[in-house]
């Protein structure tokens, strides 16, 4: 299976302002500004001669989280990795730099540049030689512009991590959770993001016994969506503070 690589999109895009000439000329009127790239986008990713799929969310601060992989059965995705990056969007141009965390445990530095129509579409190229194109219309079972509610995720969830570990969590009415990933005990919190969007801020801590990295702490985001089979899926993407480690959990209830 060819390993896809995708970067979530390098440095700040510059906005060039038009200036009037000398000798009493009148300055031109600035063009209306396009909104930031904030929103969710899903579509295709072409990398290393392989066509895959991706789903991404760009937050109000222009940071981006994206999962990518190969098309699976029933519209699912065989996830091969995810990207966490900081970015900037200005007048239809988006750029970012970050890390690409693969399912084998490898971590790559990645950059990409893109153009976008706010809340509609995004497309661009990545530092690994690939390209991507996605739209908001491709996203189903999830609405970004509604506040996240703890009541919608309280309960017991089960699934797996990016590395294939069986994962289960129980979330209480306050957003605190405990669980296991493989033989490793995990715990943390999910809190609605202050932006009022349908995103949870997530903290994470694991134990010692059975954990690949004892006493690991991480932070990231959580997204809950409805599946076509009537179940709900919760995707939690996490990285350590130094970005050296990252993973994703996919659980359903």
N, C-alpha and C positions, 0 to 999 in steps of 0.2 A: 504494500500500500504506500503510495507516494505521500510524503509528509508535506502537508500544506504549511505555509508560513504567511502570517498576515500581520501587518502593523496597523495600529489604530491611528493613525493619521496625525511634524517637526517644528519648526520655529514659528514665530508670530508673522502672519501675513500683513504686509504693509498696505495702507490706504493712501493713495496719491491724490492730493487735493489740487484742483486746477487753480491757477493764479492768473490774474489779468496782466496785460503788458504794461510797460511804462508809458509816460507821456500822457497821463490823464485817462488811460483806459479803465473800463469798468470791470471789476472782478466778476467772474462767472458765478452763477448760483450753484452751490454744491448739489450733487445728485442725492435723492432720498436714500437713506441707509437701509440695507437689508437686515432683517433680524438675525440673531445668532442662530447657530446650527442646532440648538437644543431640540431633542426629540428622539424618537426611535426609528431605526431603519433596518431593513432586512433585504437580502438579495443574494447575488452570486459573487464568488471570489475565484479568480483564475490565478494559479500560482504553480510554478514548476511544471507547466503543461497539464495540470489537473484542474478541473472545474469543481469547485465546492460551493458551500453556502455559508452565510454569516448572518448574525443578528447583533445589533449594537444599540447602545443608548448613549447619547451625548447629554451630559448634565448641564445645569445652568451656569456652571463655572467652566464649561468647555472641556472638562475631563471626559474620557470615554472608556467604556467597558464593552468588549465585543467577544462573543464566542464564535468559533468557526469549525468546520468539519466537512464531512462528505454526506451527500443525501442518503437518508435511511429509508426504511419501509414506512408506509403510512404517513408520509410527510415529516417524519422525524429526522434528526441529525446525528450522525456518528461523530461526536465531538472529538476534535484533535487538539484543541488548545483554546486559549483565550488571551486577550490583550487588555492591558490596563495602561492608560497614558494620560498625560496632561496635554492640553491643546489650546488653540485660540481660533475664534471665527470672526471674520470681518467682511462685511459686504459681499457675501457669497463665496468667500474663500476660507477653507478650514485646513488647519495643519496641527500636527501633534507629534510628540515623541514619547516613547514608553518602552514597555517590556512585552514580549511574546512568550507565554508560558505554555509549553507543549505537554502532551499527555505522558511523554516519556520522562518528564522531569527537567528537560532542558529549558534554559532561559536565554532568549535572544534580545538584543537591542533592536528596536524597530522604529522606523519613521515613515510617514506618508503625507501626501498632500491631496486635497480634494476640492471640488466645487460642490455647492449645495443650493437647494431651494428650501428655505426653512419649513420644517415639518412636512416636507413632500418627498424629497429625494436627495441622494448624495452619491458621488462617484469620484474615483481618483486612482492613483497609483501608489505602490508601496516600495520601500527600499529593497525588498527582496526580489524585485522585478515583476511582481504581480499587479493585478488591477482588481477593482471591486466596483459594484454598482448596486444600490439598494433604494427601496422606497418605503415610506410609511404604510402605504396601501398593502404591502406584503405582510404586515404584522397583524396577527389575529389573536383574539382572546385577551387583549391587554390594551388599556387606555392610559397614556402617559399623563395627560392633563387633568387628573383627579387626585385628591389627597389619598395617601396610603392610610390604611386602617388596620390597627393591630387585631381587631376582632375578626378580620378576614383571614388571618394566618394562624390564629390560636389553634392548638391541637397537635396531633401526632403526624409526622411526616416520615417517609422512608424512600430511599433511592440509592444513589452512588455518587462518588466523587470523580473528578477528572482522571484520577489514577486508578479507578476501578474498585475502590474500597466501598463495601456496603456501608451506607450512612443512614442514620436515623436521628431525628431530633424531636423533642417535645417543647412546644412554645406555649407559655402561659399567657394569661390575660394582660400582663404587664409588658410582654415582649421579651421576657427572659427565656432562654432556652438551655436545655441540657441534652446530651445525646452521645452517640458513639460514631466513629468513623473507623471501620475495621475493628481492631482491639483497643483503639485509643479513645479515651473519654474526652468529650469536648463540651464547651459551654460558652455563653456570651449573651448578647442583647441584640434585638432588632428595634429600631426607633424610626418612626416616620420622618422623612427628610424635611427640614424646616422650610424648604422651597414650596411645600404644598403639592408637590408632584407625587406620582404613584411609585415612589422609591423608598426603600428602607435603608438607613445607615446601619451597618452591622459591625459588631465587635466579636472577637473570637479568641479563645484560650484553650489549649489542650493540656493534657496531663503528662505523665512520665511513662508509665508502663504501656507498651505496645504502640507508642508514638514514634514516628520516624525522626522527628525533632522534638525532644522533650521541652515542656514549658514554652511552647511557641505561642506568640501573640500576633494577631493580624487584624485588619480592618478592611471594610469594603462596602458593598451594596447588596441588597436583596430585591428581587422582582417576583411578584406573584402573578400568575396568569391562569386563564381557564383553558383546558384542553378539550379537544373535540369529543373525547370519550366521557365528558362530564366531570372529570377529576380536575383538581387544581395542581399546578406545578409551581414550586418555589425554587428559583435559581439564586444561589449565593456565591458571589465572586469576591475573593479575599487576597490581599497581599500583605507581606510584612512591611514595617515602616521603611526599611532600606530597599524594598522592592526585590530582594534576592530570592524570595519564595512566593509562589502564588498558586492558588487552586480554585476550583469551582465545585460546588455541590449541586446536584439535581435531585430534588426530592418531590414526592407527590403525596396527596391525601385524597 
